[in-house]
Each structure stands twice: as structure tokens, then as C-alpha cells.
Amino acid sequence: MKVIIDEAEVPFEPGQTILEAARNAEIYIPTLCAHKELPAFGACRLCVVKVDGMRGFPPACSTPATDGMVVHNKDKEVRDLRRNILRLILIEHPHSCIVCEERADCEAVRGGPVKAGRITGCSMCPNREICEIREVCHYLGIPDMEIPMEYKNLPVERYDPFFDRDYNLCILCGRCVRMCQQIRGVGAIAFTKRSHNTKVGTIFGRTHLEGACRFCGACIDVCPTGALSPKGSKWHGKADRSIESICTFCSLNCAMVLEEKWGRVMAAIPDRSKSYSRAYACVYGRFCIPAFLNGSDRLHYPLVRKKGRLTPVSWEEAFRFIGDSLKRFAPEEIGFLASPYMTNESTYLMNKLARDVVGTRNIDILSRFGRVVMQYLADRERASSAWTTLEDVEQADWIMLIQNDMVFTHPGIPVAIHKARERGAQIIILDDSQNEMEGESDLNLRIEPGSLRTFLAALTKLLLNNMKVTEFEEFVSFVDFRRSLDSLKMIEAIRLTGVMEKEFSRILEIMRSSKRGVLLVGSRIMEDPVPNQILGEINNILTILGMDRGFIPLLEEGNVRGVADSGGLFGHRPGYKRDRTQGKDYLRMVTGIRRGDIQAIILNESSVPPEQLRGTKFMVLSEIYPSELDSMADVILPVAAFSEEMGHFTSFDGRLWKLNKAVDAPGMSLQDWEIFSGIAKSIGSEEFVYSSSDDIWKEMFDNIPIFQEGNRPPVPQRLELLPVSEPSSLHLSEFTPYVVRYRGTPIHELVDDLRVYLEENDRIPKEDSDDEPKDKVPGSGEVV
Amino acid sequence: MKPKAKDIREIVAPFKGDRGVTIPVLQAIQNVYGYLPPETFSIIEDELGIPSSVSYGVATFYSQFRLRPVGKHIIKACDGTACHVRGSQTLLSSIKDHLDLKDPESSNDGLFTLEIVACLGCCSLAPVMMIDDVTYGNLTIEKMKEIIMTYRKGGG
């Protein structure tokens, strides 16, 4: 089908609007309210066109194209009309930067925006050279303004974290409102009042902090004016360089454009050319990257403890010291703890250093949830498979959220859930405490604390009620499973969970309705003293429902999956080849330290609580910020952060992402793989001949199939049923909810605005007053 | 009637599970209280999943919704064309002064709520105001004060 725009034949798909057809053919139609990520709105009227056979001037953004339609886009009448509409819009938008006669000279002389807090007369707004109004003015010809400007004189809203709002610049295009309500599913803002008093705002004009805002910043990214501007980066002007990389604060690994200026990352903006990051980027990636990475405390020099004092030394001396010291210990006395934020390449070298050069099998990931999940899956040959993705979540028919705080740990995922729900998916929440996603749920099951495994056992029995169990007879531990189910006392189990029977039947109905279901499992299952029991019982349910896919563990740290893939996981070499000889996993290393079996620890982040490492004779710590482990370390090595290194990350669903170096690391900092190479050489290995991370990647790529794009095996069929547990009300392990961090340092410790946001939402304790010393504890309260 | 969160919850409950109920539910609440108590919006959010800013946006868009308690008597003062040229602006400001109305449109004693309307359909009597169902025409400031006095005394 074709539509004719200014004599050009333009093909289109049924259901597309004139504007969409034109955009596909790269024909420009000026718009301010239409945006390719948002549903059509028809507010600004700038896209009006003339269509043969149609009355008046229909807007291209909301008029469906029909076959053979003749559209006039460049007609004089259309142009005059658009110019008048633009005039009307400009009456309420400070426009001296557009219509001024001196404009050309002014822009030539003035390099960037002027630091005026408020834009009234002759000053440029904080919308750094990406003003869409200017683009439209440029296309239509800058109109002379006969009508004087009507300045709304609204107070500039500066009292919220992360971004300022000057609604005097707002043209009410509604992009932010549509983004917030319809795409992000938050609804923090809406149009309030009517006619001339209309303003984008919150309920009773409250702050965004008090309201529902999650500070994802998507509103800023679609705003065509300078009304919304990020506090942290509004005055830097244009970046010197833009580097495509990723955010590594969580396991989603959203693609970001890092903006470099003056040798530093000044801003990180979701890469809107990639649908993945465009959809899911959140407060951490959008706002926290520069402040977190540019902290003044970043380590600059290798430090070696000499006579009890940490002393700056050269890398050669540091490596020599490490090499000499390590030679004092037997291989099985040395332990390696892998940061879940290092690249796949660095992990590969840490694995090589530990297993091949030092010759120990004591290596594990520093991630309390990720380690347990990856070990569970690796033991069942499921770790290397392609997992359920966020696109699968968007397409799911039902979604169950189990014990997670995704609004704060993975703020991108609620966006996918909202999309699924709009499509008609049923959302079930299974949680023992208040869940932020309750507003998006169809069934909210508040179970008694400690009754999760009992709930899952009861659900398993109910699911099997109308089914022939014979089909599972061949499965591992089927007999025990059957026996455990037969002896399960349902009345007691249901009573313990606190869930009503009719809720059980509802959940059964939903789960049986479709195999396109997803279970999103959060780290709060770790409250159970044996989290593997929970994972096993979830596996039972998926097995019974006949679902190969559908399990998403909400891995927290940026590269848990990649580190496990690349040899950081206990018992598994790169590509999940099993270790033949014995070693110690994380928990056994901790007890080993206490008993004196483990004497030396090499770790590259500071997330371990100090008491777990007390007693080590020799400790090498690579980190980016000082931590409370420093007092115990014998060597502290400054390491590059993710904006300062090259390499690959693997997101939670198994996708590979490339890190690109945006800036130089501070001082003498090196990348992890360079540090491991240095240590290897210092103990006499000559195998570490890599000159760049590309060299390492090539070796990994050639030898390990899962690193070749699209080469992950399908999820194997489930062949195991775990005996369900007796109804019991468990005494829960002490568990501190996860706060997003990078290399052991919680993000909010360096980003004050984030601290305010998390405090307001009770994710971290409020600081009482400024007088008290700050309790900077990077430890995570690891469960032992 | 003093609104209680529990009572509002009861009004909202029947709308659970339906889509597109924002306006009907706001109307239902206003029918009971004569206005939308501030807690309305958070209750609608909790019970129906409609974000409070969204329902607030709807409530402030339509003139039928009020966010403040309504007085015992509603004064509809006309500012239509005919009344406007016959001095309704002066009349309006003196009504406001007389009842001591500042931004809120209701008087402190809870007796009067002032509404400005565009036309009452009796332009020959301009300037006009209506108190509840009674129309008063050919108004002067003195006349207006007298009329309001009768309502204060419980008449009208």
C-alpha cells in the first residue's frame, strides 16, 4: 500500500499514520508532541497536512494512512498554517534565543548556555543544543512575533533530587505525561487544571519525592524543550565525545551513551537508538554514573603495607611484593574472590591465574544471591542456556513476582511488566512484605514470613491434583517427591501460609491458563536458610506446568552471569567445564579463614564484611574507593571502573554487551586483567601475554562456544522433582535487603540525591543529623 | 459530614476491577461529600491502581469537581457578556470582599460558596446572581449585601 506525500510514493503498513509513513521514507514533517516511542496525541498541531478529499487540515500524527491517499506537506497553505501554530506555541515559550536579531552573533560568541537559573529574556536554556522547538523554527522559518510573550511566571521547581523543572518553558506537548503514565506505568505526573492554568504536575503540587516518581529520567529524554533538566549535567554544554557503552549497576546492562568532557564522564544518557536501553534505563544509570565514578576519593596508587602502614608504591614493586608473598603459601591455602562487576575477560584471567598458575580451586563469586543461583543452575547444566528475556516478560500471559524489590533493585523490569499488563497479562505478587508493585498486580498474595516453601509445596500438590503423575515417573528423586507430597498436610500448610483457599484456586487457574508465564525470583528468597529448597520447589512447579522457560532469577550485580560464564564460579571453569579437583566455595573459604586453612585472599571488590576475612595472613584487595577492608589488606590496588575499561559483560538473560572506554582511569589504576597478568608474571608464569582485552576475548571466543553470539544451548528439559518440604514456619535468616552498588560501594554513598530518594522510600535508614559521624559500611551483611 | 477514609474506601470498592472508572468514582465520592476530600486520591490509587496524580489531574480538569467543602448556599454570579458590561466585575469583587473570600471559593462560616458562571439566561436582568435556586437581577452592591444578609439570618 502506498500514500503519496508531495508527489513521492511512500509505502506503509496497514495501521500506520501519515507521519509514520513519512518518517519511514525520511520525509520530514515538523512535530513537537509526536514521538516515536509514544502513542499519538495530536496536541501541538504542527504536523497538520492537507489531504485530497479530506476536510480541513488533519494532523499527520493521528490520521491513519490509506492506500492512494494524496498528502500535501510542503504546500504554502500548510506552511502558513504551521507557522501560525508555531507562533501561538511560542507566545508561551520564552523564545528570545530563537527570534532575536542578534542570534547568529550571539551563538558564535557564546559557547554554551549561560548559567541563569531561570530563562526569561536573553539567555539560553539548559536544553543543551537539542531544542526541538529550534529545529522546527529552523524548518518553518523563524516567525516574527507580533504578539508579545506571555510569561507564565511559575516558580522553578528545584526541590526534588536529580532534575529541575521550569514549567515556564513547557509547551504542554504531553510527552512526559505519556511516557510516565503509559510507557513507564508510573503516573507520577499528569496534566492538572485546565485551559491557561494547565500545568504538568503532581497531586496538590507535591514534590516528586513525595509522589510516585521513580526518577528514571525518561521524561527528560523525551522533552522537546528545556523545561526538564538534569541537575547534574545541565550546565556542561555539549560533550567533547560521546561513547557507546553500558551501565553496569545491575544485571540488565542497559546501553548508555557516556558523555565525556574535560576527561571525565559528565553524563550518561540511555542509548535511545537501542530499544532495550530506551525501554529500561533507570535512576541509577540515568543519573548516578558521573557522580559515582568521579568521586574525589578514587584510589590512585598501589599501596603496600610496610611496617603496618599502607605506602604508595610502583606497580612493579606491588607485583613483586604480591609474588614473593604468595610463594609462602600452598596453593590450597590461597583463595580468590571474584567481583561480579569485572568483565568477562578479566574473569577469564582471574580464573587462569587461580586455577592454572596458582593451582587452587578456591574461587567463587562475591554475590550472595547470584552465587547461590548460578551454582544451583550450573550444577543442573542450565547456567549456560539462553534464559527468559525481558521481551519474553513483555509477551507473557502471566507473571509471578516472588520476594523481590525490583522497583529499587531492577527499576527497568517494572516497565516490561507494565507493558505485559497493558496487553492483558495477569500479574501475581507472592511476597511476605509490602511490595511496591502492588498497584500493578491482579492478585496480591501476602504470605506469612517464612512460609514461602510451604506455599510452594502446597501449590505443587494442588497443581498435580488433576494430573496423571505417571509422566514424571522417570524423573530424578520422583519416589521421594511423591512420598513428600502424599504426606503433605494441606490444611496445615494452607493455614501456615495465610493465603486463602479461593486465592489458591485463582492462582491455579491463572498458571494453568498458559505456558507463557514468567516467575521473577528476587533475592529475598535468601531469607530461607536453604534457598536451594526454594529454587528446587520453583523448579518443580515449572516442571509440572511443562514450562522449559519462564524462570528469571533477578541477579543483582552487573556481571554475575558473565563472571560465572567466564570461570569465576566455584567448581566451574569458563563455559561451565567442571573442575575435577576439590576446592572451597565462598562459604567454605570463610570458615577456612577462621580455621586457618585459608591463609591468603585475593579479591577485587570490598563487599565482604570484614569479620569474614579476619584472620587472613595475606590479603590483596583491588577496589575503586577506600573501604573498611583497607585496615586488613596487605596490598590495595586501584582498579579501573566500567567507564575506564574495555571488555564484555553478560546481562542476566545471556546477552553480550561491549564496554567501551570513555575516559582514563584515575592515577595509576589498571584494569583487573592487567592486575592479574602482573600477579601471574610475578610468580613466574609466562603464559600471560595479552596486550589488550581484545586478545583475551579472541581466545575466549575461539574456545568457548557460549561466547559466540547466538550460540547458547536451549534450556534443557527439566528432569528433576525435589521432595517438597514439610509445612513449617521457618526461623528466617537475618537478611538485609539489597541496595544497588558497584564493586562493593553502595551507589548512594557517593550520590546524595540517590540517598535522599532511597531514604524517602525506606530502602536505607535515614541519617539523623549531620553532627553524627557517617557510618560508611560497604559490607552487605553476607549470610553465612 | 466529616469524611472518613473507611467510608471513602466503601464508596470506591464497587469500582474495583473495572477500567475507565476515574470520572464515575470521583462523582460517586463527590455525591456523598459535596466535594472531593484530599484523601480521595490516595485511596483511589490504593484500591483501583489509578495513580493519584492522574485522578487529581482529572478532578482539576472538570469544573464539576470540587476540592474544597461546599458552603450551605451556592452563589452563582454571572460574568457573561451582558452582566460583564453592566459591571459584574465590580459586583464580583464586592461579593468576595463582603464574604471575605480569598483564594478559596467558600466562606469561612461554611455558609456560602461562590461560583462564577458564564450566563444564567436572563441577560435583561443583568447583572445577575443566583443563590441556590433563586435568581436575583438588576443587582447593586447594596442589594447584594441585603440579599446575602437574609441568607445569613437563615432566610432565602
Interface residues (C-beta under 8 A of the other chain):
Chain A: Q181 V186 G187 A188 I189 A190 F191 T192 K193 R194 G201 T202 I203 F204 G211 A212 G439 E440
Chain B: P38 F41 E45 G49 I50 P51 S52 S53 V54 S55 Y56 G57 V58 T60 F61 Y62 S63
